[in-house]
């Protein structure tokens, strides 16, 4: 059995993409509003900006900003 090395941040970025996909489904079904969807991003970014001691802060913030809804 071979061991595969995962680059730091890859799993976190995958989790963000999965969560964003789920949120988009909720948005499409009318379960959450566009404002709630954007607020979730804003809250996540705010919390990660304050997590200066977390070793993957920069990677998570970059990923959040990359998938942040356009036009906001």
Secondary structure, DSSP 8 states (H G I E B T S, - for coil): -------TTHHHHHHHHHHHHHHHHHHHTTSS-HHHHHHHHHHHHHHHHT-TTSTTHHHHHHHHHHHS-TT-
